Amino acid sequence: MAVARERLRYDKINVVVTPPGFQAIRSVPVRDNSVVRLEITVTSRQIDGRHRASFKRTGIFYREGGGSTQIQGVTWQSDQTFRSDHNLDIQYALGATDIFVSVRNA
């Protein structure tokens, strides 16, 4: 049995999101015949200080046999959601070889 090991990757990024709609903030590649556990925490503050949010999401994503990226289960788990406005949100989209994470401001 072959075992591949990679280190835990931690990225800290700063982005400015402008309305309207969701804006991509990060893509995560998923290699063929592999599984990725993605745990993402987004904490945000509106520039004028009126709104704040924090989201923590966890999901298992995989690719098999040259196929497209898939999620194990129906969706990722919501470990935490705090927001001062219901429009503040986070989502993912699956590409052929990537997971795309997007956020939406108030």
N, C-alpha and C positions, 0 to 999 in steps of 0.2 A: 504494500500500500504506500503510495507516494503522499507525503505531507508537505504542503506549502505553507510557509509562515510569513506573515507580513506584520510590521509593527502597527500599533494603534496610531492613527493619524488624527491630529487635532489641528484644525484651522480656525483662526480667529480673523474675521473680516469686518470691515466697516463699509457700509453702503448707504447711499441716499436714495430713497425710493420716492418717485414722483407719481402723483395720480394721473390717470385713473387705472384701475385694474391691477392685476398681479404683475410683478416684475421679477425676472429670474435673478437670483443672487449667487447660485453655485450649481455646478454640475459635478456628478460623481460617476466615474467610469466603473462599469462592471465587466470584468473579463469573462470570456467564454468558459463554461464549465466551472463556475465559481459562485460563491454566495457572499453577500456583503451585509453586515449589520450596520445600519445607518442610525445613529442617534444624533439628532440635531436640536440645539437650543438656540432660539432666536429671542433676543431681548431688545426692545426698541423704545425710542422716545421721539415724539414728534418734535420738530425743530423749535416750534414756539412753546413747547412744554405742556400743551393741552391734553395730549394723549400718550399713554404708555401701554406696553404689552410685553408678555413673555410667554413663549411656547416651548414645550419640549415634546418631541415626537421620536418614536423608535419604530423601525421596520426592518424586515428581512427581505432582501432583494436577491435575485439570482438570474443566471443565464445558463442554459444547457444546450449542447449540440449545435452551436451557431445560431440559436434562436434569439428572440428579442428579450430584453430585460423584463422580468416579471416580479411581482410582489408575492411573498408567501402570506396567504390569507387575503381577506377582503381589502384591508387598508392598513396603514400604520397605526400604532397605538398612540393615543393622546395621554402622555404622562402628566402634563400640566398645561393649563391655559388660564392666563390672567390677562384681561384686556379692559381698557377704559372705554372702548368704542367697539361695537359689534363688527364694524367693517375691517378692523385689524385682523389679519388672518395669514396662514401659511399653508402651502400645498406642495405636492410633488406631481411630476409628470414623468412617464416612462418613455424613453427613447429606445432605439434599437440596441444601443450599447451603454446608455447612460441613465442616470436618475437626475432630473432637473428640479431644483428646489426654488420656489418663488414665494414672495411675500407681498402683502397688500397693506397700504397704509389707510389711515382714516380719511 
